[in-house]
Amino acid sequence: MGVTPIDGLNAIPRLVPRAASAGLKLGKLRGMAVTLLETVRLSLDALRAHKLRSFLTLLGVILAVTTLVAVMSVVAGLNFYVADKIANLGANVYVLTRFGIITSNDAWVKAQKRPLVTADEFAKLKAGMRTASQVAALLPTVSDIRSGNDLMQDVNLFGVTANYSEVRSVNVASGRFLTEADETHHSPVCFIGGDVQKKFFSNVDPIGKMIRAGTHSYEVIGVAAVIGSALGQSQDNFVFIPLGTYSKEWGTQRDSLILFIQAQNAEMMPASEDEARMLLRAWRHTPWDDPDSFGIVGSDSIMGLWKSLTGNLFMVAVGLTAVFLVVGGIVIMNIMLASVTERTREIGLRRSLGARKSHIVLQFVTESAVLAATGGLMGICLAYALVAAARAATSIPMRTPMSAVILSLSVSTAVGLFFGIYPAMRAAKLDPIEALRADG
């Protein structure tokens, strides 16, 4: 059924009010935008008119933002550094040890009574775990090593299984890693780190050369790719020998294996940890209500401990920031009150020309917020400069997260808004006639 001309004419009265309403809304939005832009312009003019006073007013805000951004940069850099260098156990890898993470003296005393992690338990876990793709083992000690007349002290000597390089992602620079045959035959061979190579074989090929550790001699069969340092400690100061060789030549009655268990994938990590815990508790006949007699440590556990330590540093920074912001906010409020007194005649003139109280409030609140936000930007720039200088002059890992910038700028602006409310309300309540009579 078609639309007649009469129907079209009848529809016109309904369309006109809607169009008029849309036009009014658009006009109101434009008016608000113009008012806001004009207010911001006036605020910036006021800041430029008193540059030194504005800078001195902002010192508290600048110090607060600089402190917050700098500390967040240090914490973020350290978190990334620890996650990459220390908590990185390997792809989907967690550690089962006798002690785990000990955070108190009482816990350490109790942990001394725990049984050792034995080779038999290692073999059972390796054969019986369904959620693990690989299980590697390690025994550590420290020894002086020699090659010819050269001596290297306090080298980390590890007895490891042949699959240790796969589980821990140890890269081979030259030669080869230890094999199952080396393990089976208790071969006197070793795989050395970059520091050992640099000390003894800097100008020659180390493969096939001999080194001595204690009273034992080992043939070098491979060299590891350089790892670097972590928290100032070199990670290339090591010698790996087969675990069987270690047990034969270095083993004691108090040796407790450190097991590196690799889950099948990241999603299986919790299930794999639970399976290892359940199997070991069952073999040790641990009652259901007794705590574990071993420790399981994953990357999340290490990062959780680390973040609990850095959390204290962050709380100190928050406390300092809060003090600086309160002081800076009070200074801003006092300066804005002085500004209201200075500009009484200007306020009266604006009111007489039709400005509403809301316009006066908006002007002074915006001016206070712009003042504080400017201090925030200056503090961020100063923090970036300090972080860059610290990175260049020290080995402290620092990286400024965008969240620190956004948080600092938001907080500084909020402080300006909050402490600018009272001066703005006082300015809006001035009587226009009395304000015009004031001395300009």
Secondary structure in CASP SS format (residue, H / E / C, confidence):
PFRMAT SS
TARGET T0000
AUTHOR 0000-0000-0000
METHOD secondary structure of the structure
MODEL  1
M C 1.00
G C 1.00
V C 1.00
T C 1.00
P H 1.00
I H 1.00
D H 1.00
G H 1.00
L H 1.00
N H 1.00
A H 1.00
I H 1.00
P H 1.00
R H 1.00
L H 1.00
V H 1.00
P H 1.00
R H 1.00
A H 1.00
A H 1.00
S H 1.00
A H 1.00
G H 1.00
L H 1.00
K H 1.00
L H 1.00
G H 1.00
K H 1.00
L H 1.00
R H 1.00
G H 1.00
M H 1.00
A H 1.00
V H 1.00
T H 1.00
L H 1.00
L H 1.00
E H 1.00
T H 1.00
V H 1.00
R H 1.00
L H 1.00
S H 1.00
L H 1.00
D H 1.00
A H 1.00
L H 1.00
R H 1.00
A H 1.00
H C 1.00
K H 1.00
L H 1.00
R H 1.00
S H 1.00
F H 1.00
L H 1.00
T H 1.00
L C 1.00
L H 1.00
G H 1.00
V H 1.00
I H 1.00
L H 1.00
A H 1.00
V H 1.00
T H 1.00
T H 1.00
L H 1.00
V H 1.00
A H 1.00
V H 1.00
M H 1.00
S H 1.00
V H 1.00
V H 1.00
A H 1.00
G H 1.00
L H 1.00
N H 1.00
F H 1.00
Y H 1.00
V H 1.00
A H 1.00
D H 1.00
K H 1.00
I C 1.00
A C 1.00
N C 1.00
L C 1.00
G C 1.00
A C 1.00
N C 1.00
V E 1.00
Y E 1.00
V E 1.00
L E 1.00
T E 1.00
R C 1.00
F C 1.00
G C 1.00
I C 1.00
I C 1.00
T C 1.00
S C 1.00
N H 1.00
D H 1.00
A H 1.00
W H 1.00
V H 1.00
K H 1.00
A H 1.00
Q C 1.00
K C 1.00
R C 1.00
P C 1.00
L C 1.00
V C 1.00
T C 1.00
A H 1.00
D H 1.00
E H 1.00
F H 1.00
A H 1.00
K H 1.00
L H 1.00
K H 1.00
A H 1.00
G H 1.00
M C 1.00
R C 1.00
T C 1.00
A E 1.00
S E 1.00
Q E 1.00
V E 1.00
A E 1.00
A E 1.00
L E 1.00
L E 1.00
P E 1.00
T E 1.00
V E 1.00
S E 1.00
D E 1.00
I E 1.00
R E 1.00
S E 1.00
G C 1.00
N C 1.00
D E 1.00
L E 1.00
M E 1.00
Q E 1.00
D E 1.00
V E 1.00
N E 1.00
L E 1.00
F E 1.00
G E 1.00
V E 1.00
T C 1.00
A C 1.00
N C 1.00
Y H 1.00
S H 1.00
E H 1.00
V H 1.00
R C 1.00
S C 1.00
V C 1.00
N C 1.00
V E 1.00
A E 1.00
S E 1.00
G E 1.00
R C 1.00
F C 1.00
L C 1.00
T C 1.00
E H 1.00
A H 1.00
D H 1.00
E H 1.00
T H 1.00
H C 1.00
H C 1.00
S C 1.00
P C 1.00
V E 1.00
C E 1.00
F E 1.00
I E 1.00
G C 1.00
G H 1.00
D H 1.00
V H 1.00
Q H 1.00
K H 1.00
K H 1.00
F H 1.00
F C 1.00
S C 1.00
N C 1.00
V C 1.00
D C 1.00
P C 1.00
I C 1.00
G C 1.00
K C 1.00
M E 1.00
I E 1.00
R E 1.00
A E 1.00
G C 1.00
T C 1.00
H E 1.00
S E 1.00
Y E 1.00
E E 1.00
V E 1.00
I E 1.00
G E 1.00
V E 1.00
A E 1.00
A C 1.00
V C 1.00
I C 1.00
G C 1.00
S E 1.00
A E 1.00
L C 1.00
G C 1.00
Q E 1.00
S E 1.00
Q C 1.00
D C 1.00
N C 1.00
F E 1.00
V E 1.00
F E 1.00
I E 1.00
P E 1.00
L H 1.00
G H 1.00
T H 1.00
Y H 1.00
S H 1.00
K H 1.00
E H 1.00
W C 1.00
G C 1.00
T C 1.00
Q C 1.00
R C 1.00
D C 1.00
S C 1.00
L C 1.00
I E 1.00
L E 1.00
F E 1.00
I E 1.00
Q E 1.00
A E 1.00
Q C 1.00
N C 1.00
A H 1.00
E H 1.00
M H 1.00
M H 1.00
P H 1.00
A H 1.00
S H 1.00
E H 1.00
D H 1.00
E H 1.00
A H 1.00
R H 1.00
M H 1.00
L H 1.00
L H 1.00
R H 1.00
A H 1.00
W H 1.00
R C 1.00
H C 1.00
T C 1.00
P C 1.00
W C 1.00
D C 1.00
D C 1.00
P C 1.00
D C 1.00
S C 1.00
F C 1.00
G E 1.00
I E 1.00
V E 1.00
G C 1.00
S H 1.00
D H 1.00
S H 1.00
I H 1.00
M H 1.00
G H 1.00
L H 1.00
W H 1.00
K H 1.00
S H 1.00
L H 1.00
T H 1.00
G H 1.00
N H 1.00
L H 1.00
F H 1.00
M H 1.00
V H 1.00
A H 1.00
V H 1.00
G H 1.00
L H 1.00
T H 1.00
A H 1.00
V H 1.00
F H 1.00
L H 1.00
V H 1.00
V H 1.00
G H 1.00
G H 1.00
I H 1.00
V H 1.00
I H 1.00
M H 1.00
N H 1.00
I H 1.00
M H 1.00
L H 1.00
A H 1.00
S H 1.00
V H 1.00
T H 1.00
E H 1.00
R C 1.00
T H 1.00
R H 1.00
E H 1.00
I H 1.00
G H 1.00
L H 1.00
R H 1.00
R H 1.00
S H 1.00
L C 1.00
G C 1.00
A C 1.00
R C 1.00
K H 1.00
S H 1.00
H H 1.00
I H 1.00
V H 1.00
L H 1.00
Q H 1.00
F H 1.00
V H 1.00
T H 1.00
E H 1.00
S H 1.00
A H 1.00
V H 1.00
L H 1.00
A H 1.00
A H 1.00
T H 1.00
G H 1.00
G H 1.00
L H 1.00
M H 1.00
G H 1.00
I H 1.00
C H 1.00
L H 1.00
A H 1.00
Y H 1.00
A H 1.00
L H 1.00
V H 1.00
A H 1.00
A H 1.00
A H 1.00
R H 1.00
A H 1.00
A H 1.00
T C 1.00
S C 1.00
I C 1.00
P C 1.00
M C 1.00
R C 1.00
T C 1.00
P C 1.00
M H 1.00
S H 1.00
A H 1.00
V H 1.00
I H 1.00
L H 1.00
S H 1.00
L H 1.00
S H 1.00
V H 1.00
S H 1.00
T H 1.00
A H 1.00
V H 1.00
G H 1.00
L H 1.00
F H 1.00
F H 1.00
G H 1.00
I H 1.00
Y H 1.00
P H 1.00
A H 1.00
M H 1.00
R H 1.00
A H 1.00
A H 1.00
K C 1.00
L C 1.00
D C 1.00
P H 1.00
I H 1.00
E H 1.00
A H 1.00
L H 1.00
R H 1.00
A C 1.00
D C 1.00
G C 1.00
END
